Amino acid sequence: MTDRQVVLAEYFVTDERSLLFLMRRDSAAPEVALIDVSASEIREQARKWMAKINCPEPTEQPDEAAEEAFFRPFVTPLASMANPGDIIWFVPHRDIHGLPLHMLDFMGTPLIERNPVCYSPTASIVRYCRGSNSLRRERALVLGDSTDDLCHAREEARTVAEVFHTIPHLSTQATKELVERELGQRGCVDVFHIACHARFDRRFPTESGVVLSSEGTANGENLIVGDILAMDIPASLVTLSGCDTGVADRWTGDDLIGLASSFLVAGASSVLGSLWRVDDESTEILMERFYQGFIAGEPTAVALQGAQRYLRNMSLEDVRDFFEEKHLRLQRAGEAWRARAVRRSLREFARNHASRSSIAAGSRPFSNPYFWAPFIIIGDWR
């Protein structure tokens, strides 16, 4: 779309009420929407909402929950300024940070079905995310399954590496030393993709990190926030394909500290991270679809929107076709052992979902936001 606009949606939460400031390039002044909701109410409803979303089979669907309805007014004012296809750039505040605003109902459908979305920790960081490196998409450093227990992450890393015509670093090759060496060569990595375990430490956020291989070391080699902040990482995109990688905590005022924000401070233009524990099968599909759009030149937020819409609307037959087609493609390429692994993934998917009453022929096994909504773009949308 040549007429795509960017709408900045910045929140400000007080003890009594909340405000939403809306602005785009052709606006003479920001529009201000008053939301009659206090900070304490947001905190309580956010806790309940996220508890439900974090379960793949909640007793009450998140898109029908009272908590989701509570937060709907936080996106309703967008109707006055954002057209279909416009980029929504959210700048949350206080306990709105970490909420999946893109899955809220907007004019009868989740917002992500209508608009690509990205997030920013603060409005001031926006200008730092829009460097010339935002559009580089040629060279990639790909790590996967550093602990040898994530078969889907391993296959995901191989698939992403193929997109960029490089070799993934798997198992004991996925080390902190490798990351520091490769990223230390300024300008040599456009995309840094990590498909490994991650952990967010709410008590000590600076200890949050990605779990890398610890073979041959006494204390392990986890890549933590402090390590990242000490680096210079002018990458166009850092993808953290693990659990809770987009989660952050307030440090001073509304400044956030977490894996994603630390990569932005270190120089990355944008970070693709997750807001909760992710499902292996759906993440593998989402990432493959995301990079298809990304490498074709789609803006990062648009590529993620396409992947989330695709995953959300997949039928059971579509999921089977995805794994079957990948199985045949790998067989034709002479990678029989990878083809067998994909076949096992298909059997695993069928076994895991066979007992779910919501799964039937023609249904959508990943329609629950737990599967399609965890990943967000943080930083530059381009």
CORKAKA-V658703 format. One record per backbone hydrogen bond with DSSP energy under -0.5 kcal/mol. NH is the residue of the N-H (numbers start at 1). CO is the residue of the C=O. If there is no record, write none. Layout:
nh=[NH:NH]
co=[CO:CO]
//
This chain:
nh=[4:7:7:8:8:9:9:10:10:11:12:14:18:19:20:21:22:22:23:27:31:33:35:35:36:37:39:42:43:44:45:46:47:48:49:50:51:52:53:54:55:58:64:65:65:69:70:71:72:74:75:76:77:78:79:80:81:82:83:85:86:87:88:89:89:90:90:91:96:97:99:101:103:104:106:109:111:112:113:114:114:115:118:119:120:125:126:128:129:129:130:134:135:136:141:142:143:144:145:148:154:155:156:157:158:159:160:161:162:163:164:165:166:169:170:171:171:173:174:175:179:180:181:182:183:184:185:186:188:190:191:192:193:193:194:195:196:199:201:202:207:208:209:210:211:212:213:217:223:224:225:226:227:228:229:230:231:233:233:235:236:237:238:239:240:240:241:241:242:244:245:246:247:247:249:251:255:257:259:260:262:263:264:265:266:267:268:269:271:272:273:273:275:283:284:285:286:287:288:289:290:291:292:293:294:295:296:297:298:301:303:304:305:306:307:308:309:310:311:312:313:314:316:319:320:321:322:323:324:325:326:327:328:329:330:331:332:333:334:335:336:339:340:341:342:343:344:345:346:347:348:349:350:351:352:353:354:356:357:359:360:363:365:366:367:371:372:373:376:378:378:379:379:380]
co=[1:5:87:6:23:7:89:8:21:91:19:17:35:12:33:10:20:31:8:24:22:20:18:33:34:35:14:38:39:40:41:42:43:44:45:46:47:48:49:50:52:55:61:61:62:65:66:67:68:71:72:72:73:75:76:77:78:78:81:114:83:5:116:7:87:88:118:9:93:94:96:99:100:101:109:106:104:102:110:110:111:111:88:377:90:122:123:125:125:126:127:131:132:133:191:140:193:169:195:145:150:151:152:153:154:155:156:157:158:159:160:162:161:142:168:144:145:170:171:173:175:176:177:178:179:180:182:184:185:139:139:237:141:191:239:143:194:209:199:200:204:205:199:223:197:210:174:214:210:222:208:206:224:224:225:226:228:231:266:233:190:190:270:192:238:272:194:239:240:276:242:274:244:274:257:255:252:249:247:245:258:259:260:261:262:264:263:235:378:238:271:376:374:279:280:281:282:283:284:285:286:287:288:289:290:291:292:294:293:381:299:300:301:302:303:304:305:306:307:308:309:311:363:315:316:317:318:319:320:321:322:323:324:325:326:327:328:329:331:330:334:335:336:337:338:339:340:341:342:343:344:345:346:347:348:349:350:353:355:356:358:360:363:314:364:368:368:369:273:271:376:119:377:269]
//
